């Protein structure tokens, strides 16, 4: 595997794992609990964590576009401070 391919794989895995950890560390505070959003957040966090671990453990070929998508999703999660409900709300 070439160095560039390994770098792209590491970037994608890091973005997936960072996003899932940020969602895991989200504290609801005074926000209203909604079961559907909570279930969606759990599924998204688990799938991101599994995708990151899969890349690190099995080293499948990762395209540049998958890495860009993982980074974009990670940035959105960090901007929403881990709140998946804020990601789904429409901006005014």
VEXSE-510074 format. One record per atom (N, C-alpha, C, O): residue in one letter; x, y, z. Coordinates in steps of 0.001 Angstrom, whole numbers, plus 500000, padded with zeros to 6 digits. Atoms other than C-alpha are relative to their C-alpha. Layout:
VEXSE-510074
AXYZ ...
//
This chain:
VEXSE-510074
X500842498829500000 X500000500000500000 X500889501237500000 X501844501320500773 X499197498801500116 X501386503378499035 X499789500918501197 X498789500813501906 X500056499067498881 X502055506109501560 X498764500899499903 X498105501159500910 X501156499117500172 X499354508360500094 X498695499270500313 X497792499851500917 X501196500790499707 X496746505594500304 X499870499770501504 X498763499799502042 X500027500172498551 X497701504966503931 X499602501294500703 X498860501274501686 X500338498709499416 X497460508670504709 X498508500296499851 X497875500771500794 X501436499795500223 X493972508897503172 X499196499104500936 X498195499541501503 X500698500926499105 X492897505833505169 X500074500485501446 X499078500421502166 X499860499496498634 X494264507302508414 X499156501249500239 X498579501413501314 X500830498797499868 X492517510624507799 X498532499615500132 X497820500161500975 X501403500441499924 X489193508867507184 X499710499336501342 X498690499623501969 X500209500690498726 X489581506631510241 X500005500996501158 X499179500896502066 X499948498991498947 X490552509584512424 X498752500857500041 X498258501186501119 X501216499190500052 X487574511615511249 X498797499214500529 X497983499751501279 X501102500824499510 X485162508745511880 X500066499851501522 X499060500014502212 X499870500216498567 X486540508073515347 X499826501291500795 X499221501276501867 X500158498721499300 X486727511753516333 X498537500413500060 X498071500893501093 X501423499662500016 X483115512323515285 X499196499133500950 X498300499624501637 X500753500884499104 X481874509285517173 X500314500289501465 X499426500212502315 X499653499650498618 X483779510253520320 X499331501310500407 X498872501443501541 X500663498727499681 X482388513799520135 X498522499792500270 X497958500416501169 X501405500297499752 X478872512419519879 X499820499247501316 X498821499439502008 X500061500749498748 X479576510080522789 X500116500934501202 X499491500691502234 X499774499073498895 X480705512999524975 X498967501122500074 X499094502010500916 X501045498968499984 X477615515135524211 X499191499914501287 X498752498836501688 X500829499912498796 X475786516280527339 X498738500782499661 X498801501893499135 X501286499437500385 X472108517034526920 X499679501276500755 X499140502212500165 X500313498805499217 X471784519571529728 X498504500210500114 X497779499308500534 X501424499673499912 X468395521292529560 X499233499681498721 X498041499973498628 X500667500314501266 X467620520073526044 X498936498923500207 X499053498065501081 X501082500962499925 X464448518107525504 X500465498653499447 X501142498599498420 X499649501343500458 X464899514332525178 X498994499542498955 X497785499577499184 X500857500554501048 X463546512888521933 X500541498636499622 X501699498495499228 X499572501381500177 X463672509157521502 X500508499710498591 X501519499027498430 X499588500258501384 X463909509115517692 X501355500605499682 X502185499970499031 X498714499347500237 X466779511601517595 X501099499276500763 X502211499121500258 X499025500733499202 X468544509700520373 X500385498682499333 X501557498305499317 X499729501252500705 X468210506433518451 X500851500253498754 X501796499517498475 X499230499640501189 X469486508084515281 X501445500366500359 X502380499971499662 X498650499620499559 X472455509576517157 X500799498772500413 X501990498682500119 X499316501224499590 X473300506182518655 X500437499176498793 X501558498670498746 X499662500759501205 X473178504473515273 X501110500666499200 X502009499995498694 X498965499274500726 X475257507201513634 X501345499884500696 X502364499646500047 X498750500105499247 X477864507147516403 X500599498605499918 X501809498458499746 X499507501369500081 X478124503362516360 X500532499676498609 X501578499041498472 X499541500300501366 X478398503171512578 X501298500745499681 X502155500221498969 X498757499268500226 X481087505865512555 X501163499336500733 X502261499228500186 X498946500670499242 X483071504084515285 X500408498688499330 X501595498374499244 X499700501273500665 X482805500745513482 X500733500242498688 X501649499493498349 X499307499689501259 X483844502332510167 X501456500379500261 X502355499936499546 X498631499616499665 X486898503916511789 X500843498818500429 X501993498687500010 X499262501182499556 X487917500687513498 X500238499017498859 X501291498382498793 X499829500885501152 X487357498693510315 X501177500462499137 X501975499645498677 X498897499480500808 X489736500968508432 X501329499745500686 X502300499364500033 X498737500192499282 X492385500728511151 X500397498535500117 X501586498215500097 X499674501413499795 X492133496957511595 X500217499224498710 X501090498358498658 X499945500810501219 X491632495662508045 X500670500701498824 X500999500047497834 X499379499204501058 X493131498462505891 X499383499751498626 X500100499425497681 X500596500116501336 X490587498246503057 X500364501232499172 X500751502258499731 X499745498811500814 X491088500579500114 X498953501077500314 X497751500816500287 X500877498885499668 X489637503968501054 X500185501067498937 X501303501509498673 X499893498975501031 X488822506471498351 X500153501373500649 X499823501574501818 X499851498627499532 X489626510140498684 X498631500596500319 X498500501386501253 X501338499454499793 X485902510907498438 X499390499502501301 X498653500241501953 X500480500500498710 X485097508682501417 X500675500753501142 X500035501056502149 X499289499234498978 X487755510499503431 X499461501427500086 X499317501970501181 X500562498646500000 X486356513888502374 X498620499995500660 X498303500896501436 X501313500112499367 X482849512772503368 X500100499800501507 X499322500375502268 X499803500221498564 X484103511537506740 X500447501281500691 X499991501583501793 X499532498733499429 X485901514833507367 X498875501027500051 X498756501762501032 X501116499057500014 X482838516864506369 X499002499662501098 X498512500559501783 X500914500413498946 X480622514838508696 X500588500302501376 X499865500724502278 X499331499706498734 X483162515226511502 X499937501497500312 X499678501881501452 X500067498551499797 X483262519004511027 X498589500415500394 X498418501235501295 X501385499674499655 X479453519192511106 X499662499587501425 X498981500321502141 X500266500473498642 X479321517139514299 X500686500901501026 X500099501213502063 X499307499127499061 X481926519331515989 X499369501386500040 X499323502006501102 X500664498691500006 X480145522523514891 X498700499967500782 X498313500965501388 X501236500155499240 X476928521186516424 X500283499572501441 X499350499322502205 X499559500415498665 X478917520257519574 X499481498603500371 X499202498326501537 X500431501373499771 X477843516624519178 X498500499810500027 X498028498694500244 X501461500052499943 X474121517440519048 X499449499632498625 X499442500460497714 X500538500457501273 X472577515388516250 X498686500703499691 X498370500932498524 X501245499259500212 X469255517173516749 X500253501341499340 X499461501783498508 X499656498713500617 X470949520454515834 X500380499808498538 X500162500705497724 X499665500285501400 X472222518837512630 X498751499847499149 X498750500195497968 X501211500287500757 X468709517880511616 X499052501195499910 X498181501229499041 X500865498821500036 X467056521219512368 X500329500863498805 X501489500979498411 X499803499089501130 X466573523589509474 X500478501348500526 X499982501839501539 X499498498680499615 X468505526841509700 X498975501063499617 X498324500946498579 X500997498958500338 X466330529995509815 X500427500850498841 X499700501761498443 
//
